[in-house]
Amino acid sequence: MPLIEELDCEQIHRTLEDASSREVPVALSCRIGRAWHGARTRIILKGPSEMYLQYPGPDEEPAPDLPIATSVNLAFKLRHHKHMFNALVEGDSECVGPEGVPVAALRVSVPKRMYRVQRRAYHRVDVPRNRSVLVKFWEGPPAPTSHQGEGECLSWEGWLTNLSAGGFQVRLASGSVPQLEVGDVVRVEISLGQEFRPVEAEGQFRHEIRDERGVALLAFRFVGLHESPAGRETLQRIGQIVCDFQRLGGRRRARAHESARPAAHSAS
């Protein structure tokens, strides 16, 4: 089964109806100007060509105004997949919620395209101990190209500590930590060795933590990957890397378990 699939029209309608009946949480994001904004919502009601979302609540920042014809990214988890699609805002509305109470709603179009990615690709996995993965960052759009960095000034770089199809974490020396605000978007290039093309994407800053040694760990989420064929190809590659790291981690744990068995046997 492929890691990422495009659904047909019947599957789209059935999936949206299922998500609505189960009241699954929906993540809404959109690019307004040069910034990405995120909010939480759910599908209240689905019609043949439009659906009604509970008016988005803020996700770490005030919910943005969404003018008519704004394209929004919507994503939700259902069974073994994460589903992603774009919809156009058709206006504010009001509809009756499951409890029979009128609720403020955002009316959006039913998408013509929807993609689903296996949820295992969104399980965060640590970089194998024998791998060093360099991450380079540039500030500001547009997204990088295969010629990223030529004639440009590198902002900073760090080392990948974990990865999923949803985002990643990097380790930076304390003296090289950039001044980022939550929600800032940066361009990213993840180098996986000379035999592989770098993964190029945009990452939105989520938070920073410090370990016991004072080393900075910065978390980012990927944004906009399902919007274009190139982005979906990148998402496919990231998901495959995650699965490869998961397999390597599983083999290492199995070897460690096997090597521990004789010692445990002799101790008994």
C-alpha positions as CSV (number, residue, x, y, z in Angstrom):
1,M,0.0,0.0,0.0
2,P,1.5,3.4,-1.0
3,L,2.4,5.8,1.8
4,I,0.4,8.6,0.2
5,E,-2.8,8.1,-1.9
6,E,-5.2,10.4,-3.7
7,L,-8.9,9.6,-3.1
8,D,-11.5,9.5,-5.8
9,C,-14.8,11.5,-5.6
10,E,-16.8,8.9,-3.9
11,Q,-14.1,8.3,-1.3
12,I,-13.8,12.0,-0.6
13,H,-17.5,12.3,0.1
14,R,-17.6,9.2,2.3
15,T,-14.6,10.3,4.2
16,L,-15.9,13.8,4.9
17,E,-19.3,12.3,6.1
18,D,-17.5,9.9,8.3
19,A,-15.4,12.7,9.8
20,S,-18.5,14.8,10.4
21,S,-20.4,12.0,12.1
22,R,-17.5,11.2,14.4
23,E,-16.8,14.9,15.1
24,V,-13.1,14.4,14.6
25,P,-10.9,17.4,15.3
26,V,-9.8,19.3,12.1
27,A,-6.6,21.4,11.9
28,L,-7.0,24.5,9.7
29,S,-4.1,26.4,8.3
30,C,-3.7,29.0,5.6
31,R,-1.1,31.4,4.2
32,I,-2.0,35.0,4.5
33,G,0.6,37.3,3.0
34,R,4.0,35.8,4.0
35,A,2.7,34.2,7.2
36,W,1.1,30.9,8.0
37,H,-1.8,30.8,10.5
38,G,-3.3,27.8,12.3
39,A,-6.6,27.1,14.0
40,R,-8.8,24.2,15.3
41,T,-12.2,23.3,14.0
42,R,-14.5,20.4,13.1
43,I,-17.0,19.6,10.4
44,I,-20.5,20.3,11.7
45,L,-22.4,19.6,8.5
46,K,-21.6,18.4,5.0
47,G,-23.7,19.1,1.9
48,P,-23.3,18.0,-1.7
49,S,-21.0,20.9,-2.6
50,E,-20.3,22.7,0.6
51,M,-19.6,22.0,4.2
52,Y,-19.8,23.9,7.5
53,L,-16.9,24.1,9.9
54,Q,-17.3,25.2,13.5
55,Y,-15.9,28.7,13.5
56,P,-12.1,28.2,13.9
57,G,-10.7,28.7,17.4
58,P,-7.1,30.0,17.9
59,D,-4.2,27.6,17.8
60,E,-1.4,29.4,19.7
61,E,-2.4,32.7,18.0
62,P,-5.7,34.6,17.2
63,A,-7.7,33.0,14.5
64,P,-7.2,35.1,11.3
65,D,-10.0,36.8,9.3
66,L,-10.7,34.5,6.3
67,P,-12.1,36.5,3.4
68,I,-14.3,34.8,0.7
69,A,-12.2,32.7,-1.8
70,T,-9.3,32.2,0.7
71,S,-7.8,28.8,0.2
72,V,-7.4,26.9,3.5
73,N,-5.6,23.7,4.3
74,L,-7.6,21.2,6.3
75,A,-6.3,18.0,7.9
76,F,-7.7,15.4,10.2
77,K,-6.8,11.9,11.5
78,L,-9.3,9.1,10.7
79,R,-8.6,5.4,11.3
80,H,-5.1,4.6,10.0
81,H,-4.6,7.7,7.9
82,K,-4.2,11.4,8.1
83,H,-6.3,13.2,5.4
84,M,-5.3,16.5,3.9
85,F,-7.0,18.8,1.4
86,N,-7.7,22.4,0.4
87,A,-11.0,24.2,0.4
88,L,-12.2,27.6,-0.6
89,V,-13.9,29.9,2.0
90,E,-17.4,30.8,0.8
91,G,-18.4,32.9,3.7
92,D,-19.6,33.0,7.4
93,S,-22.7,31.2,8.3
94,E,-24.7,29.7,11.1
95,C,-26.0,26.2,11.4
96,V,-27.4,23.8,13.9
97,G,-24.9,21.7,15.8
98,P,-25.3,18.1,17.0
99,E,-26.9,19.3,20.3
100,G,-29.5,21.3,18.3
101,V,-28.0,24.7,19.2
102,P,-27.1,27.2,16.5
103,V,-23.4,27.7,16.2
104,A,-21.2,30.1,14.2
105,A,-19.8,28.4,11.2
106,L,-17.5,28.9,8.3
107,R,-18.9,27.7,4.9
108,V,-16.3,26.1,2.6
109,S,-16.3,24.2,-0.6
110,V,-16.2,20.4,-0.7
111,P,-12.7,19.6,-2.1
112,K,-12.2,18.0,-5.5
113,R,-8.9,16.5,-4.3
114,M,-8.0,14.8,-1.1
115,Y,-4.9,12.9,0.0
116,R,-4.4,10.5,2.8
117,V,-1.1,9.5,4.3
118,Q,-0.5,6.5,6.5
119,R,-0.4,7.6,10.2
120,R,2.7,5.6,10.9
121,A,4.6,8.3,8.9
122,Y,3.5,10.8,11.5
123,H,5.0,8.9,14.4
124,R,8.0,10.9,15.5
125,V,11.2,8.9,15.2
126,D,14.7,9.6,16.5
127,V,17.5,9.9,14.1
128,P,19.6,6.6,14.3
129,R,22.7,7.0,16.5
130,N,25.0,6.3,13.6
131,R,23.5,9.0,11.4
132,S,24.3,12.7,11.5
133,V,21.7,14.7,9.6
134,L,22.5,18.4,9.0
135,V,19.7,20.9,8.7
136,K,20.2,24.3,7.0
137,F,17.9,27.2,7.4
138,W,17.1,30.4,5.4
139,E,14.7,33.0,6.5
140,G,11.6,34.0,4.5
141,P,9.8,32.6,1.4
142,P,9.8,31.3,-1.2
143,A,10.4,27.6,-0.6
144,P,13.9,26.4,-1.6
145,T,14.8,24.9,-4.9
146,S,17.4,22.3,-5.9
147,H,19.8,25.3,-6.3
148,Q,19.1,26.5,-2.7
149,G,21.9,28.5,-1.2
150,E,23.6,29.7,-4.4
151,G,24.3,33.4,-3.9
152,E,22.3,33.5,-0.6
153,C,23.5,33.9,2.9
154,L,22.9,30.9,5.2
155,S,21.1,32.0,8.3
156,W,22.0,29.1,10.6
157,E,22.3,25.3,10.8
158,G,21.8,22.5,13.3
159,W,21.5,18.7,13.6
160,L,18.3,16.8,13.2
161,T,17.3,14.9,16.3
162,N,13.9,13.5,15.3
163,L,11.5,13.6,12.3
164,S,8.0,12.8,11.2
165,A,5.8,13.7,8.2
166,G,4.4,16.4,10.4
167,G,7.6,18.1,11.5
168,F,11.0,17.8,13.1
169,Q,13.3,18.9,15.9
170,V,16.9,20.2,15.6
171,R,19.7,20.6,18.0
172,L,21.7,23.9,18.0
173,A,24.6,25.2,20.0
174,S,23.5,27.7,22.5
175,G,25.5,30.5,20.9
176,S,23.8,30.1,17.5
177,V,20.1,30.0,18.5
178,P,18.1,32.4,16.2
179,Q,15.5,34.8,17.5
180,L,12.2,33.2,16.3
181,E,8.6,33.9,17.2
182,V,6.1,31.1,17.4
183,G,4.6,30.9,13.9
184,D,7.6,32.2,12.0
185,V,8.2,30.3,8.7
186,V,11.7,29.4,7.5
187,R,13.1,27.6,4.6
188,V,14.7,24.2,5.4
189,E,17.1,21.9,3.7
190,I,17.7,18.5,5.4
191,S,20.8,16.8,4.1
192,L,20.7,13.0,4.2
193,G,24.1,12.2,2.7
194,Q,25.8,12.7,-0.7
195,E,23.9,9.8,-2.3
196,F,20.5,11.4,-1.5
197,R,18.8,14.6,-2.7
198,P,18.3,17.0,0.3
199,V,14.7,17.3,1.5
200,E,13.6,20.9,0.9
201,A,10.5,22.4,2.5
202,E,9.2,25.2,4.6
203,G,9.0,24.8,8.4
204,Q,7.0,26.8,10.9
205,F,8.5,27.4,14.3
206,R,6.6,25.8,17.2
207,H,8.7,26.0,20.4
208,E,12.1,25.8,21.9
209,I,13.3,23.8,24.9
210,R,16.7,23.3,26.6
211,D,18.2,20.0,27.7
212,E,20.1,19.5,30.9
213,R,23.3,20.7,29.3
214,G,21.7,23.9,28.1
215,V,21.6,22.8,24.4
216,A,18.7,24.4,22.5
217,L,16.2,22.0,20.8
218,L,13.9,23.8,18.3
219,A,10.7,22.2,17.0
220,F,9.2,22.9,13.6
221,R,6.2,21.7,11.6
222,F,6.1,21.3,7.8
223,V,3.7,23.5,6.0
224,G,2.1,23.5,2.6
225,L,3.5,20.1,1.5
226,H,0.3,18.6,0.0
227,E,-0.5,21.7,-2.1
228,S,1.7,20.9,-5.1
229,P,3.0,17.8,-6.9
230,A,6.6,18.7,-5.8
231,G,5.4,19.1,-2.2
232,R,3.6,15.8,-2.2
233,E,6.7,14.1,-3.6
234,T,8.6,15.7,-0.7
235,L,6.0,14.4,1.7
236,Q,6.3,10.9,0.2
237,R,10.1,11.1,0.7
238,I,9.9,12.3,4.3
239,G,7.4,9.5,5.1
240,Q,9.7,6.9,3.6
241,I,12.7,8.3,5.6
242,V,10.6,8.0,8.8
243,C,9.7,4.4,8.0
244,D,13.3,3.6,7.3
245,F,14.4,5.2,10.6
246,Q,11.7,3.2,12.4
247,R,13.0,-0.1,10.8
248,L,16.6,0.8,11.8
249,G,15.5,1.5,15.3
250,G,13.6,-1.7,15.5
251,R,16.6,-3.7,14.3
252,R,18.9,-2.0,16.8
253,R,16.5,-2.8,19.7
254,A,16.2,-6.4,18.6
255,R,20.0,-6.8,18.4
256,A,20.4,-5.2,21.9
257,H,17.8,-7.6,23.2
258,E,19.5,-10.6,21.7
259,S,22.9,-9.5,23.0
260,A,21.5,-9.1,26.5
261,R,20.0,-12.6,26.6
262,P,23.2,-14.6,27.2
263,A,24.3,-12.3,29.9
264,A,20.9,-12.6,31.6
265,H,21.0,-16.4,31.2
266,S,24.5,-16.7,32.7
267,A,23.6,-14.4,35.6
268,S,20.7,-16.7,36.5
